[in-house]
Amino acid sequence: MGALGFEGKAIDVMKLFFSQATYKVISVGNRSDLEEMNRAVAAHQISPVIDNVFAFEEAHSAYERLASQNVFGKVVIRN
């Protein structure tokens, strides 16, 4: 789930706690942070490490590869 502000209904923390759900908090920067990061990536020719590339028809195998947790880099499904 995501939120862009503090408006709206509050989350019932006790209900979440008793559901035994797993959650992780993340934060992201603003648009200017993203644009600055993109300039740095382009300037330094940074590219992601690709573990494996699968055709769209092999998506099931791609998810199995990812689920194995024996990957180094991104698992890509090409459309």
C-alpha positions as CSV (number, residue, x, y, z in Angstrom):
1,M,0.0,0.0,0.0
2,G,1.2,3.5,-0.5
3,A,0.4,7.0,0.7
4,L,1.2,10.4,-0.7
5,G,0.0,12.4,2.2
6,F,-1.6,12.4,5.6
7,E,-5.2,12.8,4.6
8,G,-7.8,10.1,4.7
9,K,-8.6,7.3,7.1
10,A,-6.1,6.3,9.7
11,I,-4.7,2.7,9.7
12,D,-5.9,0.6,12.6
13,V,-2.5,-0.4,13.9
14,M,-3.9,-3.1,16.3
15,K,-5.8,-4.8,13.5
16,L,-2.6,-4.8,11.4
17,F,-0.6,-6.2,14.4
18,F,-3.1,-9.0,15.1
19,S,-3.3,-10.0,11.4
20,Q,0.4,-10.9,11.6
21,A,1.0,-9.1,8.3
22,T,4.5,-8.4,7.2
23,Y,5.2,-4.8,6.1
24,K,8.2,-2.7,5.3
25,V,8.4,1.0,5.3
26,I,10.1,2.7,2.4
27,S,10.5,6.3,1.4
28,V,11.1,7.9,-1.9
29,G,12.5,11.3,-2.9
30,N,10.8,14.0,-4.9
31,R,10.8,14.6,-8.6
32,S,14.0,16.7,-8.6
33,D,15.8,13.9,-6.7
34,L,14.7,11.5,-9.4
35,E,15.9,13.8,-12.2
36,E,19.2,14.3,-10.4
37,M,19.7,10.5,-10.0
38,N,18.8,10.0,-13.7
39,R,21.5,12.6,-14.7
40,A,24.1,10.8,-12.6
41,V,23.1,7.4,-14.0
42,A,23.4,8.8,-17.6
43,A,26.7,10.7,-16.9
44,H,28.4,7.6,-15.4
45,Q,26.8,5.1,-17.8
46,I,25.5,3.0,-14.9
47,S,23.4,0.0,-16.0
48,P,21.7,-2.6,-13.9
49,V,23.2,-6.1,-13.4
50,I,21.0,-8.6,-15.3
51,D,20.8,-12.1,-13.9
52,N,18.5,-13.6,-16.6
53,V,16.2,-12.4,-19.4
54,F,13.0,-14.4,-20.2
55,A,10.5,-14.1,-23.0
56,F,7.0,-13.1,-22.0
57,E,5.9,-16.6,-22.7
58,E,8.4,-17.8,-20.1
59,A,7.2,-15.6,-17.3
60,H,6.4,-18.6,-15.1
61,S,10.1,-19.7,-15.3
62,A,11.2,-16.1,-14.5
63,Y,9.1,-16.1,-11.4
64,E,10.5,-19.5,-10.4
65,R,14.0,-18.2,-10.9
66,L,13.3,-15.1,-8.7
67,A,11.6,-17.3,-6.0
68,S,14.7,-19.5,-5.9
69,Q,16.5,-16.5,-4.3
70,N,19.6,-17.7,-6.2
71,V,19.9,-14.7,-8.4
72,F,22.5,-12.0,-8.8
73,G,21.0,-8.9,-10.4
74,K,17.6,-8.4,-12.0
75,V,15.3,-11.0,-13.5
76,V,13.8,-9.5,-16.7
77,I,10.7,-10.5,-18.5
78,R,10.8,-9.1,-22.0
79,N,7.5,-8.2,-23.7
